[in-house]
């Protein structure tokens, strides 16, 4: 029996960072909430926050013992994408690799469809 394909991926790097941050906060109820809002230089912006609550209709993905939560409105813009975490010369950050974005801004935190 195969596992159903998830509409969005949660990278090992992102899950590891969330686990590390939750451990620092000493609150195992925290979940990474990923969302899309209007605005930014390309029309939409990605947002990341910690939340203890899962709302009706939210998609949850559990990896390495941590949970990523996405509301249904945001999920439609993120299908087939991946939430990742990178550390580089520009600093460290969560980001979304989004095949649905027709363009992105230089910082990678906003996009258009």
C-alpha positions as CSV (number, residue, x, y, z in Angstrom):
1,X,0.0,0.0,0.0
2,X,1.5,3.3,-1.0
3,X,1.2,6.5,1.0
4,X,-0.9,9.2,-0.6
5,X,1.1,12.0,-2.2
6,X,1.1,15.2,-0.1
7,X,0.2,18.4,-1.9
8,X,3.3,20.1,-0.4
9,X,6.6,18.8,0.9
10,X,8.2,19.6,4.3
11,X,12.0,19.3,3.9
12,X,14.2,17.6,6.5
13,X,16.1,20.8,7.0
14,X,12.9,22.7,7.8
15,X,11.6,20.0,10.1
16,X,15.0,19.9,11.9
17,X,15.0,23.7,12.4
18,X,11.4,23.7,13.7
19,X,12.3,20.9,16.1
20,X,15.3,23.0,17.3
21,X,13.2,26.2,17.8
22,X,10.4,24.3,19.6
23,X,13.0,22.7,21.9
24,X,14.5,26.2,22.6
25,X,11.0,27.5,23.4
26,X,10.2,24.5,25.6
27,X,6.7,24.3,24.2
28,X,6.0,21.0,22.4
29,X,2.5,22.3,21.4
30,X,4.0,24.7,18.8
31,X,3.5,24.1,15.1
32,X,5.0,25.8,12.1
33,X,2.2,27.7,10.3
34,X,2.9,28.6,6.7
35,X,0.6,31.1,5.0
36,X,0.3,33.3,1.9
37,X,-0.9,36.9,2.2
38,X,-1.5,39.6,-0.4
39,X,1.3,42.1,-0.7
40,X,5.0,42.1,-1.2
41,X,6.8,43.3,-4.3
42,X,5.4,40.5,-6.5
43,X,1.8,40.4,-5.3
44,X,1.8,37.6,-2.7
45,X,4.1,37.0,0.3
46,X,4.9,33.9,2.2
47,X,4.6,34.0,6.0
48,X,5.9,31.7,8.7
49,X,4.9,31.8,12.4
50,X,4.5,29.4,15.3
51,X,1.0,28.5,16.4
52,X,-0.4,26.2,19.1
53,X,-3.7,25.8,17.3
54,X,-4.9,23.8,14.3
55,X,-8.1,25.3,12.8
56,X,-10.9,23.5,11.0
57,X,-9.8,22.7,7.4
58,X,-6.1,23.2,8.1
59,X,-3.7,20.7,6.5
60,X,-1.2,19.2,8.8
61,X,2.0,17.5,7.8
62,X,4.1,15.8,10.5
63,X,7.8,15.1,10.0
64,X,10.5,14.3,12.6
65,X,7.9,14.7,15.3
66,X,7.0,18.3,14.4
67,X,3.9,19.6,12.6
68,X,3.5,22.1,9.7
69,X,0.1,23.6,9.4
70,X,-1.4,25.4,6.3
71,X,-4.8,26.9,6.0
72,X,-6.9,25.9,2.9
73,X,-6.7,29.4,1.3
74,X,-2.9,29.4,1.4
75,X,-2.6,25.8,0.4
76,X,-4.1,26.4,-3.0
77,X,-1.1,28.7,-3.9
78,X,1.5,26.2,-2.5
79,X,0.4,22.9,-4.1
80,X,3.5,20.9,-5.4
81,X,5.8,23.2,-3.5
82,X,8.2,22.6,-0.7
83,X,8.8,24.4,2.6
84,X,12.6,24.4,3.2
85,X,15.1,26.0,5.5
86,X,18.5,27.3,4.3
87,X,21.5,28.8,5.9
88,X,23.8,30.9,3.6
89,X,25.7,34.1,3.2
90,X,22.4,36.0,3.1
91,X,21.5,34.5,6.5
92,X,19.2,31.7,7.5
93,X,15.5,31.5,6.7
94,X,12.5,29.4,5.9
95,X,11.5,29.6,2.3
96,X,9.1,28.0,-0.2
97,X,10.1,26.4,-3.5
98,X,6.9,27.1,-5.4
99,X,6.5,25.7,-9.0
100,X,3.2,27.7,-9.3
101,X,4.9,31.1,-9.0
102,X,5.3,32.7,-12.4
103,X,7.8,35.2,-10.9
104,X,9.4,35.9,-7.6
105,X,11.2,38.9,-6.1
106,X,14.9,39.0,-5.4
107,X,14.5,38.2,-1.7
108,X,12.4,35.1,-2.5
109,X,9.7,36.0,0.0
110,X,7.1,37.2,-2.5
111,X,5.7,35.9,-5.7
112,X,3.0,36.2,-8.4
113,X,0.9,33.5,-10.1
